[in-house]
């Protein structure tokens, strides 16, 4: 089953909006899927793009060779660490396990005060509704405290996400 076109359109919209607002894209360096669509949209809008990808994915021929800067790492952990270091903010679009892995990495490191960069999740069409409901319940169980849960800003659209990022970066 193929990914519905609306998700690719959302990703391309995110890339174009990123460019329109004068940001640089730091991504996982892939040319396929949502990651490739964001990068394509960003480039179409004139944004600088930086891809950070582990050698194992380069070997699978999924590297985005059209990026302005391609950084090849020795593994997934070093890739995520470098992405966190090079980013000023984190935009989470609908996605799968890789997206969730990166979300929880930046969220956990933020709760440990290892960075204070905004994390904004686009809950387009209620994509993350079930996950957000479950996470909200963690406060009631004491597995996560409300301040930790509130680190992530949830919005419904790409423009709202960039508004939230902009407000945090300038505020």
Secondary structure per residue as TSV (DSSP state, phi and psi in degrees):
chain	resnum	aa	ss	phi	psi
A	1	X	-	360.0	133.2
A	2	X	-	-90.0	151.8
A	3	X	-	-65.8	134.6
A	4	X	-	-61.2	136.8
A	5	X	H	-56.0	-30.0
A	6	X	H	-61.4	-29.9
A	7	X	H	-73.7	-37.8
A	8	X	H	-64.3	-40.5
A	9	X	H	-62.1	-41.5
A	10	X	H	-62.1	-43.4
A	11	X	H	-63.9	-44.3
A	12	X	H	-62.6	-39.6
A	13	X	H	-60.3	-42.1
A	14	X	H	-61.6	-43.0
A	15	X	H	-63.5	-43.2
A	16	X	H	-65.4	-40.3
A	17	X	H	-67.1	-39.0
A	18	X	H	-57.7	-46.4
A	19	X	H	-65.0	-44.6
A	20	X	H	-58.7	-33.3
A	21	X	T	-90.5	5.4
A	22	X	T	80.1	22.2
A	23	X	-	-93.0	162.3
A	24	X	-	-99.5	138.7
A	25	X	E	-89.7	124.2
A	26	X	E	-110.4	117.3
A	27	X	E	-130.7	177.8
A	28	X	-	-74.0	3.8
A	29	X	-	78.9	9.1
A	30	X	B	-89.9	153.5
A	31	X	S	-103.5	0.3
A	32	X	S	-110.6	164.7
A	33	X	H	62.5	-153.5
A	34	X	H	-63.4	-38.2
A	35	X	H	-60.0	-44.6
A	36	X	H	-65.3	-35.9
A	37	X	H	-68.5	-40.2
A	38	X	H	-62.4	-47.1
A	39	X	H	-62.2	-41.0
A	40	X	H	-62.2	-45.2
A	41	X	H	-63.4	-41.0
A	42	X	H	-63.3	-45.5
A	43	X	H	-63.9	-40.7
A	44	X	H	-59.9	-31.0
A	45	X	T	-88.4	-1.7
A	46	X	T	92.8	12.5
A	47	X	-	-77.9	152.0
A	48	X	-	-75.6	139.3
A	49	X	E	-125.4	134.1
A	50	X	E	-122.6	124.7
A	51	X	E	-111.8	133.8
A	52	X	E	-121.8	116.3
A	53	X	E	-140.1	140.4
A	54	X	E	-74.2	151.4
A	55	X	H	-54.4	-36.6
A	56	X	H	-59.7	-34.2
A	57	X	H	-80.0	-30.5
A	58	X	H	-61.2	-42.8
A	59	X	H	-61.8	-28.2
A	60	X	T	-83.5	2.2
A	61	X	T	63.7	39.0
A	62	X	-	-111.1	7.8
A	63	X	B	-69.3	140.1
A	64	X	-	-83.3	95.6
A	65	X	T	-79.6	-1.1
A	66	X	T	-90.9	-1.8
A	67	X	S	-65.6	157.6
A	68	X	S	-71.6	-32.1
A	69	X	E	-142.6	124.0
A	70	X	E	-113.8	119.4
A	71	X	E	-108.9	123.8
A	72	X	E	-104.0	126.3
A	73	X	E	-107.6	171.9
A	74	X	S	-87.3	-5.4
A	75	X	S	-177.5	177.1
A	76	X	H	-66.4	-39.4
A	77	X	H	-63.1	-46.2
A	78	X	H	-66.7	-32.5
A	79	X	H	-60.8	-50.1
A	80	X	H	-63.6	-41.9
A	81	X	H	-61.1	-43.3
A	82	X	H	-68.2	-38.4
A	83	X	H	-62.0	-41.7
A	84	X	H	-63.0	-44.8
A	85	X	H	-62.5	-41.5
A	86	X	H	-83.6	-11.1
A	87	X	-	-95.9	148.8
A	88	X	S	-98.1	-19.6
A	89	X	E	-159.6	164.8
A	90	X	E	-127.4	125.0
A	91	X	E	-109.5	122.5
A	92	X	E	-109.5	116.0
A	93	X	-	-99.2	167.9
A	94	X	S	-53.2	139.2
A	95	X	-	-170.8	-170.6
A	96	X	-	-108.2	-145.9
A	97	X	H	-62.3	-39.5
A	98	X	H	-62.8	-41.5
A	99	X	H	-62.9	-45.5
A	100	X	H	-64.2	-40.2
A	101	X	H	-58.5	-48.1
A	102	X	H	-68.5	-38.5
A	103	X	H	-57.8	-52.3
A	104	X	H	-67.7	-29.7
A	105	X	H	-64.6	-50.6
A	106	X	H	-70.3	-32.1
A	107	X	H	-68.5	-47.1
A	108	X	H	-62.2	-44.8
A	109	X	H	-65.8	-30.9
A	110	X	H	-68.8	-40.8
A	111	X	H	-66.4	-25.9
A	112	X	T	-86.9	5.2
A	113	X	T	61.3	31.6
A	114	X	S	-83.5	-15.5
A	115	X	-	-156.3	161.1
A	116	X	-	-126.5	42.8
A	117	X	-	-93.4	142.2
A	118	X	E	-64.7	142.3
A	119	X	E	-122.2	118.3
A	120	X	E	-125.8	126.5
A	121	X	E	-106.0	129.0
A	122	X	E	-92.7	107.7
A	123	X	-	-94.2	59.8
A	124	X	G	-63.4	132.1
A	125	X	G	56.5	25.7
A	126	X	G	69.9	23.0
A	127	X	T	-51.9	-43.0
A	128	X	T	-96.1	12.0
A	129	X	H	-52.4	-49.0
A	130	X	H	-63.5	-44.0
A	131	X	H	-63.8	-44.6
A	132	X	H	-64.6	-38.1
A	133	X	H	-62.8	-45.9
A	134	X	H	-62.4	-45.4
A	135	X	H	-61.9	-39.8
A	136	X	H	-59.6	-35.1
A	137	X	H	-69.6	-18.1
A	138	X	H	-62.1	-29.4
A	139	X	H	-61.9	-35.6
A	140	X	H	-74.4	-19.8
A	141	X	H	-98.4	-9.5
A	142	X	T	72.4	11.6
A	143	X	S	-75.7	-22.6
A	144	X	S	-147.9	138.9
A	145	X	-	-89.9	153.2
A	146	X	H	-53.0	-44.8
A	147	X	H	-58.3	-35.9
A	148	X	H	-68.0	-41.0
A	149	X	H	-67.2	-32.3
A	150	X	T	-79.0	-2.3
A	151	X	T	-63.5	-34.4
A	152	X	E	-88.8	128.1
A	153	X	E	-92.9	129.2
A	154	X	E	-110.0	128.4
A	155	X	E	-132.2	168.3
A	156	X	S	-98.7	-11.7
A	157	X	S	-143.6	162.1
A	158	X	H	-63.3	-47.9
A	159	X	H	-59.8	-39.5
A	160	X	H	-63.7	-34.8
A	161	X	H	-64.0	-45.4
A	162	X	H	-71.0	-30.5
A	163	X	H	-62.8	-44.1
A	164	X	H	-64.9	-42.8
A	165	X	H	-63.5	-46.0
A	166	X	H	-60.1	-42.5
A	167	X	H	-64.0	-37.8
A	168	X	H	-73.0	-42.2
A	169	X	H	-70.1	-31.6
A	170	X	H	-96.1	-17.1
A	171	X	-	-89.8	360.0
